[in-house]
Amino acid sequence: MILMEDIIREGHPTLRTKAEEVKFPLSEDDRALAHDMLEYLINSQDPEASQKYGLRPGVGLAANQVNSLKRMFALHLEDDNGEQLSFVAINPKIVSHSVEKTYLPSGEGCLSVDRSIPGFVPRYARITVKFFTVDGEEKKLRLKGMPAVAFQHELDHLNGIMFYDHINEANPFDQVPNSFPLGEE
């Protein structure tokens, strides 16, 4: 089981290192990592488990964040229709995206960042993604809203990019060109 002390924090070199493609069939270690990352997110969103184990709630967790340079991350959140999205994406890619951008008006947070970093993080409003499941099945999804933002945040982790790298340093709340705040389309 992954706990907060297993999640590395900003400043750790693994967070700035590009993760490696995962080979199929998955090793037992890779399967266990995928399971544990998703389990962390599910537990972190359960008030009882979160309190019992001292977990910070999260919607996404990348392998880099638990000091493993594997191209995989877990997502556990609801889409705009209230449908539960819960999966591990292995070797994920964005195959197409909208020109239009979006951002969270409150800014983004991260389980590897223990401080509040204010500012808009521009993300593609709509993305089409491909990834493999733990069983090696290829999936293609169209995401928008919070799932699209979360997917891009986690994919950045796999490329050694932190969310605050996207914030305009000179003016963190500068209007993002060709964009709308998430929840206000």
Secondary structure by P-SEA (a helix, b strand, c coil): ccccccccccccccccbbbbbbcccccaaaaaaaaaaaaaaaaaacaaaaaaacccccccccccccccccccccccccccccbbbbbbbccccccccccbbbbcccbbbbcccccccbbbbbcccccccccccccbbbbbbbbccaaaaaaaaaaaaaacccccccccccccccccccccccccc
